């Protein structure tokens, strides 16, 4: 049985290094957890530490404190996608810290990969919709007035989650675990005995993710923001430095975080033809994936926290909570104190009612 597992593993060890790299490879024998791995782990931890509270604040404000609008709906779902994805990030951190050993079982292997794919691409799709929404709202106000409604936006939101589920769906089917020398690996088992079918499925999924999850969103965002800038120049409208920096930061963050991930994914398709490619991918894929993960903690900063309106609303929300907390403290106490100070209590209630 062990020989069969080793044979199976050797057939697929070249695919998706991050998810199921071989514990017996020459590189890992020399550097079990080298500099690249430490940097990747640091980026994972940074994304988790910054992303969880950042996205939680956005969810709290857009979901519970602010008025429901089309814009807040986009930001709420964007933050939800990033937040759910980051909740599962400790599993990736543990997997990499244990030198790619997966002790959590096959079903959690499938679920973890699916959740990661679902929310990574849902996040990218919502970034794209935000840019389209801004483009239509500012350059086609008549169309926006007719069709930019909460009802239509909820329908678009449902379609985005459905599309992201379809992109991440293959992970539920192909994801599997294999044990080699007491080392369990979580990997994509495209086919056990047909290398040609394995390569074909790998290529199809890689190019689908590249086109739907990177190229199309990048072209859409670039087109929308370029049209906005050209329109502003044509009408001699002064665009604030803050707005220009926001646009630049959005495009650059997307390029920096996602370009290496998809380039290495495409490069991975040729891994059987070059041992040098195999070595480079073992070093590059973890780092490029960490950069993609990092984008989930940058979204609240780039799309929301940089906004003056958000800063004003955030301060107002915090001030409201502090005011209510101070009122509770000042008006609370033992029953005896409340009975002796009924006048003070009444005055506090009257102040709150105003």
C-alpha positions as a Python dict, from the first residue, in 0.01 Angstrom:
ca = {
    (1, 'X'): (0, 0, 0),
    (2, 'X'): (284, 233, 84),
    (3, 'X'): (450, 162, -252),
    (4, 'X'): (125, 249, -429),
    (5, 'X'): (102, 576, -236),
    (6, 'X'): (461, 665, -326),
    (7, 'X'): (395, 594, -693),
    (8, 'X'): (79, 799, -689),
    (9, 'X'): (257, 1082, -517),
    (10, 'X'): (544, 1083, -765),
    (11, 'X'): (293, 1114, -1050),
    (12, 'X'): (144, 1430, -904),
    (13, 'X'): (422, 1583, -697),
    (14, 'X'): (498, 1837, -969),
    (15, 'X'): (158, 2003, -949),
    (16, 'X'): (67, 2289, -716),
    (17, 'X'): (372, 2294, -497),
    (18, 'X'): (213, 2500, -223),
    (19, 'X'): (-69, 2255, -172),
    (20, 'X'): (113, 1924, -187),
    (21, 'X'): (486, 1958, -230),
    (22, 'X'): (687, 1642, -180),
    (23, 'X'): (852, 1604, 161),
    (24, 'X'): (1124, 1397, -4),
    (25, 'X'): (1240, 1646, -266),
    (26, 'X'): (1605, 1744, -280),
    (27, 'X'): (1528, 2107, -211),
    (28, 'X'): (1331, 2036, 104),
    (29, 'X'): (1593, 1793, 227),
    (30, 'X'): (1847, 2073, 210),
    (31, 'X'): (1620, 2354, 330),
    (32, 'X'): (1314, 2214, 511),
    (33, 'X'): (1183, 2562, 586),
    (34, 'X'): (1404, 2809, 407),
    (35, 'X'): (1401, 3186, 379),
    (36, 'X'): (1123, 3186, 119),
    (37, 'X'): (903, 2978, 347),
    (38, 'X'): (966, 3207, 644),
    (39, 'X'): (881, 3512, 435),
    (40, 'X'): (565, 3343, 311),
    (41, 'X'): (465, 3249, 665),
    (42, 'X'): (526, 3606, 777),
    (43, 'X'): (300, 3737, 498),
    (44, 'X'): (29, 3485, 589),
    (45, 'X'): (41, 3595, 952),
    (46, 'X'): (43, 3961, 852),
    (47, 'X'): (-262, 3912, 631),
    (48, 'X'): (-444, 3737, 916),
    (49, 'X'): (-350, 3990, 1187),
    (50, 'X'): (-438, 4295, 977),
    (51, 'X'): (-722, 4146, 774),
    (52, 'X'): (-942, 4001, 1048),
    (53, 'X'): (-996, 4325, 1245),
    (54, 'X'): (-994, 4542, 933),
    (55, 'X'): (-1263, 4345, 754),
    (56, 'X'): (-1458, 4295, 1077),
    (57, 'X'): (-1481, 4672, 1121),
    (58, 'X'): (-1607, 4712, 764),
    (59, 'X'): (-1866, 4436, 816),
    (60, 'X'): (-1982, 4595, 1141),
    (61, 'X'): (-2017, 4942, 989),
    (62, 'X'): (-2167, 4852, 650),
    (63, 'X'): (-2384, 4571, 781),
    (64, 'X'): (-2518, 4710, 1107),
    (65, 'X'): (-2442, 5081, 1151),
    (66, 'X'): (-2484, 5252, 815),
    (67, 'X'): (-2781, 5295, 588),
    (68, 'X'): (-2822, 5016, 333),
    (69, 'X'): (-2714, 5146, -8),
    (70, 'X'): (-2568, 4996, -323),
    (71, 'X'): (-2220, 5108, -224),
    (72, 'X'): (-2237, 4968, 129),
    (73, 'X'): (-2368, 4640, -17),
    (74, 'X'): (-2057, 4605, -235),
    (75, 'X'): (-1823, 4683, 52),
    (76, 'X'): (-2011, 4450, 288),
    (77, 'X'): (-1979, 4152, 54),
    (78, 'X'): (-1618, 4237, -30),
    (79, 'X'): (-1533, 4240, 340),
    (80, 'X'): (-1730, 3918, 398),
    (81, 'X'): (-1538, 3741, 123),
    (82, 'X'): (-1203, 3851, 263),
    (83, 'X'): (-1307, 3783, 624),
    (84, 'X'): (-1427, 3426, 561),
    (85, 'X'): (-1116, 3351, 360),
    (86, 'X'): (-889, 3485, 635),
    (87, 'X'): (-1067, 3276, 899),
    (88, 'X'): (-936, 2963, 725),
    (89, 'X'): (-587, 3105, 679),
    (90, 'X'): (-452, 2947, 1003),
    (91, 'X'): (-494, 2607, 836),
    (92, 'X'): (-261, 2717, 555),
    (93, 'X'): (-21, 2860, 811),
    (94, 'X'): (-19, 2530, 1004),
    (95, 'X'): (20, 2330, 683),
    (96, 'X'): (323, 2526, 574),
    (97, 'X'): (475, 2547, 923),
    (98, 'X'): (462, 2164, 945),
    (99, 'X'): (655, 2137, 617),
    (100, 'X'): (339, 2073, 414),
    (101, 'X'): (195, 1803, 638),
    (102, 'X'): (-187, 1792, 646),
    (103, 'X'): (-325, 1623, 961),
    (104, 'X'): (-679, 1761, 931),
    (105, 'X'): (-841, 1493, 712),
    (106, 'X'): (-959, 1469, 353),
    (107, 'X'): (-1291, 1651, 399),
    (108, 'X'): (-1130, 1952, 560),
    (109, 'X'): (-871, 1939, 282),
    (110, 'X'): (-1153, 1972, 30),
    (111, 'X'): (-1348, 2232, 229),
    (112, 'X'): (-1045, 2446, 304),
    (113, 'X'): (-938, 2460, -59),
    (114, 'X'): (-1293, 2533, -175),
    (115, 'X'): (-1342, 2813, 80),
    (116, 'X'): (-1009, 2964, -19),
    (117, 'X'): (-1091, 2957, -391),
    (118, 'X'): (-1448, 3076, -334),
    (119, 'X'): (-1358, 3380, -130),
    (120, 'X'): (-1037, 3470, -312),
    (121, 'X'): (-1224, 3499, -640),
    (122, 'X'): (-1537, 3649, -484),
    (123, 'X'): (-1309, 3923, -353),
    (124, 'X'): (-1163, 3981, -700),
    (125, 'X'): (-1510, 3988, -858),
    (126, 'X'): (-1641, 4240, -606),
    (127, 'X'): (-1341, 4464, -671),
    (128, 'X'): (-1433, 4450, -1038),
    (129, 'X'): (-1799, 4531, -970),
    (130, 'X'): (-1698, 4828, -753),
    (131, 'X'): (-1497, 4974, -1042),
    (132, 'X'): (-1785, 4913, -1286),
    (133, 'X'): (-2031, 5070, -1046),
    (134, 'X'): (-1817, 5384, -1015),
    (135, 'X'): (-1777, 5400, -1391),
    (136, 'X'): (-2153, 5375, -1459),
    (137, 'X'): (-2245, 5607, -1176),
    (138, 'X'): (-2016, 5888, -1289),
    (139, 'X'): (-2010, 5850, -1668),
    (140, 'X'): (-2361, 5716, -1730),
    (141, 'X'): (-2579, 5874, -1461),
    (142, 'X'): (-2905, 5811, -1653),
    (143, 'X'): (-2837, 5437, -1667),
    (144, 'X'): (-2736, 5439, -1302),
    (145, 'X'): (-3055, 5622, -1205),
    (146, 'X'): (-3273, 5358, -1375),
    (147, 'X'): (-3092, 5039, -1286),
    (148, 'X'): (-2868, 5112, -985),
    (149, 'X'): (-3106, 4986, -718),
    (150, 'X'): (-3067, 4769, -410),
    (151, 'X'): (-3278, 4497, -566),
    (152, 'X'): (-3064, 4475, -878),
    (153, 'X'): (-2748, 4497, -669),
    (154, 'X'): (-2858, 4202, -457),
    (155, 'X'): (-2912, 4004, -777),
    (156, 'X'): (-2561, 4093, -897),
    (157, 'X'): (-2425, 3994, -557),
    (158, 'X'): (-2588, 3652, -586),
    (159, 'X'): (-2442, 3603, -934),
    (160, 'X'): (-2095, 3692, -809),
    (161, 'X'): (-2110, 3435, -530),
    (162, 'X'): (-2244, 3176, -775),
    (163, 'X'): (-1962, 3242, -1023),
    (164, 'X'): (-1703, 3226, -745),
    (165, 'X'): (-1855, 2895, -631),
    (166, 'X'): (-1825, 2755, -983),
    (167, 'X'): (-1460, 2861, -1005),
    (168, 'X'): (-1383, 2704, -668),
    (169, 'X'): (-1608, 2402, -718),
    (170, 'X'): (-1348, 2170, -878),
    (171, 'X'): (-1155, 2172, -550),
    (172, 'X'): (-1439, 1981, -386),
    (173, 'X'): (-1413, 1710, -648),
    (174, 'X'): (-1040, 1686, -720),
    (175, 'X'): (-897, 1763, -378),
    (176, 'X'): (-755, 1457, -201),
    (177, 'X'): (-495, 1346, 51),
    (178, 'X'): (-216, 1090, 25),
    (179, 'X'): (23, 956, 287),
    (180, 'X'): (392, 899, 214),
    (181, 'X'): (621, 793, 499),
    (182, 'X'): (385, 927, 766),
    (183, 'X'): (361, 1255, 577),
    (184, 'X'): (6, 1347, 465),
    (185, 'X'): (-27, 1578, 168),
    (186, 'X'): (-335, 1773, 49),
    (187, 'X'): (-326, 1794, -330),
    (188, 'X'): (-529, 1802, -652),
    (189, 'X'): (-580, 1444, -766),
    (190, 'X'): (-678, 1515, -1126),
    (191, 'X'): (-642, 1147, -1224),
    (192, 'X'): (-457, 854, -1075),
    (193, 'X'): (-346, 666, -1387),
    (194, 'X'): (-373, 898, -1690),
    (195, 'X'): (-101, 1168, -1710),
    (196, 'X'): (-250, 1319, -2026),
    (197, 'X'): (-590, 1366, -1862),
    (198, 'X'): (-420, 1506, -1554),
    (199, 'X'): (-233, 1767, -1757),
    (200, 'X'): (-542, 1856, -1961),
    (201, 'X'): (-755, 1916, -1650),
    (202, 'X'): (-476, 2112, -1487),
    (203, 'X'): (-440, 2335, -1793),
    (204, 'X'): (-813, 2400, -1824),
    (205, 'X'): (-853, 2498, -1458),
    (206, 'X'): (-540, 2714, -1465),
    (207, 'X'): (-647, 2912, -1772),
    (208, 'X'): (-1005, 2949, -1648),
    (209, 'X'): (-878, 3094, -1320),
    (210, 'X'): (-635, 3320, -1506),
    (211, 'X'): (-898, 3459, -1745),
    (212, 'X'): (-1186, 3491, -1499),
    (213, 'X'): (-988, 3570, -1187),
    (214, 'X'): (-715, 3797, -1321),
    (215, 'X'): (-714, 3906, -1685),
    (216, 'X'): (-1081, 4005, -1714),
    (217, 'X'): (-1093, 4189, -1377),
    (218, 'X'): (-765, 4367, -1451),
    (219, 'X'): (-878, 4484, -1795),
    (220, 'X'): (-1216, 4591, -1656),
    (221, 'X'): (-1070, 4791, -1369),
    (222, 'X'): (-807, 4951, -1590),
    (223, 'X'): (-1069, 5047, -1851),
    (224, 'X'): (-1307, 5196, -1594),
    (225, 'X'): (-1048, 5401, -1410),
    (226, 'X'): (-880, 5517, -1731),
    (227, 'X'): (-1215, 5636, -1868),
    (228, 'X'): (-1283, 5822, -1544),
    (229, 'X'): (-948, 6001, -1562),
    (230, 'X'): (-985, 6088, -1932),
    (231, 'X'): (-1339, 6214, -1876),
    (232, 'X'): (-1225, 6432, -1591),
    (233, 'X'): (-947, 6582, -1805),
    (234, 'X'): (-1180, 6635, -2100),
    (235, 'X'): (-1427, 6829, -1886),
    (236, 'X'): (-1146, 7009, -1702),
    (237, 'X'): (-1262, 6858, -1376),
    (238, 'X'): (-1003, 6872, -1103),
    (239, 'X'): (-953, 6527, -957),
    (240, 'X'): (-832, 6539, -599),
    (241, 'X'): (-494, 6395, -512),
    (242, 'X'): (-667, 6159, -269),
    (243, 'X'): (-888, 6021, -546),
    (244, 'X'): (-593, 5983, -785),
    (245, 'X'): (-391, 5806, -519),
    (246, 'X'): (-683, 5575, -447),
    (247, 'X'): (-706, 5472, -813),
    (248, 'X'): (-331, 5422, -838),
    (249, 'X'): (-322, 5221, -515),
    (250, 'X'): (-608, 4996, -626),
    (251, 'X'): (-451, 4906, -960),
    (252, 'X'): (-100, 4865, -820),
    (253, 'X'): (-219, 4650, -528),
    (254, 'X'): (-409, 4423, -763),
    (255, 'X'): (-110, 4393, -998),
    (256, 'X'): (145, 4334, -722),
    (257, 'X'): (-64, 4084, -531),
    (258, 'X'): (-215, 3879, -814),
    (259, 'X'): (28, 3894, -1108),
    (260, 'X'): (297, 3666, -957),
    (261, 'X'): (33, 3415, -843),
    (262, 'X'): (-113, 3366, -1191),
    (263, 'X'): (221, 3382, -1371),
    (264, 'X'): (359, 3103, -1154),
    (265, 'X'): (36, 2906, -1200),
    (266, 'X'): (83, 2921, -1579),
    (267, 'X'): (454, 2847, -1551),
    (268, 'X'): (365, 2544, -1342),
    (269, 'X'): (208, 2381, -1648),
    (270, 'X'): (554, 2329, -1803),
    (271, 'X'): (710, 2181, -1491),
    (272, 'X'): (764, 1833, -1639),
    (273, 'X'): (994, 1973, -1908),
    (274, 'X'): (1257, 2139, -1690),
    (275, 'X'): (1415, 2054, -1357),
    (276, 'X'): (1513, 2420, -1324),
    (277, 'X'): (1147, 2519, -1348),
    (278, 'X'): (1071, 2268, -1075),
    (279, 'X'): (1327, 2432, -846),
    (280, 'X'): (1208, 2786, -918),
    (281, 'X'): (844, 2694, -865),
    (282, 'X'): (923, 2539, -528),
    (283, 'X'): (1058, 2876, -422),
    (284, 'X'): (818, 3103, -610),
    (285, 'X'): (471, 2956, -567),
    (286, 'X'): (453, 2988, -185),
    (287, 'X'): (569, 3348, -199),
    (288, 'X'): (336, 3444, -485),
    (289, 'X'): (42, 3279, -309),
    (290, 'X'): (123, 3471, 8),
    (291, 'X'): (109, 3796, -190),
    (292, 'X'): (-232, 3699, -324),
    (293, 'X'): (-349, 3625, 30),
    (294, 'X'): (-218, 3965, 141),
    (295, 'X'): (-460, 4140, -93),
    (296, 'X'): (-746, 4038, 137),
    (297, 'X'): (-615, 4258, 417),
    (298, 'X'): (-535, 4549, 184),
    (299, 'X'): (-889, 4583, 48),
    (300, 'X'): (-1037, 4762, 353),
    (301, 'X'): (-746, 5007, 353),
    (302, 'X'): (-749, 5082, -18),
    (303, 'X'): (-1124, 5088, -84),
    (304, 'X'): (-1272, 5212, 241),
    (305, 'X'): (-1032, 5344, 502),
    (306, 'X'): (-878, 5591, 257),
    (307, 'X'): (-1217, 5753, 203),
    (308, 'X'): (-1288, 6075, 393),
    (309, 'X'): (-1655, 5980, 419),
    (310, 'X'): (-1563, 5651, 579),
    (311, 'X'): (-1332, 5822, 827),
    (312, 'X'): (-1605, 6068, 926),
    (313, 'X'): (-1866, 5792, 961),
    (314, 'X'): (-1625, 5570, 1151),
    (315, 'X'): (-1546, 5845, 1400),
    (316, 'X'): (-1916, 5923, 1435),
    (317, 'X'): (-1998, 5556, 1499),
    (318, 'X'): (-1723, 5521, 1758),
    (319, 'X'): (-1833, 5845, 1925),
    (320, 'X'): (-2190, 5715, 1938),
    (321, 'X'): (-2078, 5391, 2105),
    (322, 'X'): (-1862, 5576, 2356),
    (323, 'X'): (-2146, 5812, 2439),
    (324, 'X'): (-2385, 5522, 2497),
    (325, 'X'): (-2126, 5334, 2706),
    (326, 'X'): (-2055, 5638, 2923),
    (327, 'X'): (-2427, 5691, 2971),
    (328, 'X'): (-2470, 5329, 3085),
    (329, 'X'): (-2181, 5366, 3329),
    (330, 'X'): (-2313, 5693, 3470),
    (331, 'X'): (-2668, 5564, 3503),
    (332, 'X'): (-2583, 5217, 3639),
    (333, 'X'): (-2519, 5103, 3993),
    (334, 'X'): (-2668, 4899, 4271),
    (335, 'X'): (-3043, 4884, 4324),
    (336, 'X'): (-3014, 5084, 4641),
    (337, 'X'): (-2817, 5356, 4467),
    (338, 'X'): (-3072, 5371, 4187),
    (339, 'X'): (-3355, 5405, 4438),
    (340, 'X'): (-3176, 5679, 4629),
    (341, 'X'): (-3087, 5858, 4306),
    (342, 'X'): (-3410, 5822, 4113),
    (343, 'X'): (-3398, 6185, 4008),
    (344, 'X'): (-3057, 6137, 3852),
    (345, 'X'): (-3180, 5829, 3671),
    (346, 'X'): (-3481, 6017, 3531),
    (347, 'X'): (-3261, 6296, 3409),
    (348, 'X'): (-3038, 6044, 3230),
    (349, 'X'): (-3338, 5886, 3063),
    (350, 'X'): (-3470, 6224, 2953),
    (351, 'X'): (-3130, 6312, 2810),
    (352, 'X'): (-3123, 5988, 2610),
    (353, 'X'): (-3471, 6043, 2474),
    (354, 'X'): (-3376, 6382, 2335),
}
